[in-house]
Amino acid sequence: MMRLAAVRKSVTAPQAAQLFVDNVFRHHGLPEAFVSDRDPRFVSHF
């Protein structure tokens, strides 16, 4: 399933995290686990 969200031309990490919560978690619930490469740019804001 694909979820699309209208966004501005640029999106900050906190805005991307909020979009993810609002558009994915709201419909599918929280996952049991996350898989991440632990990139500091992602981890520090999410």
Buried (B, 14 or more C-beta within 10 A) or exposed (E): EEEEEEEEEEEEEEEBBEBBEEEBEEEEEEEEEEEEEEEEEEEEEB
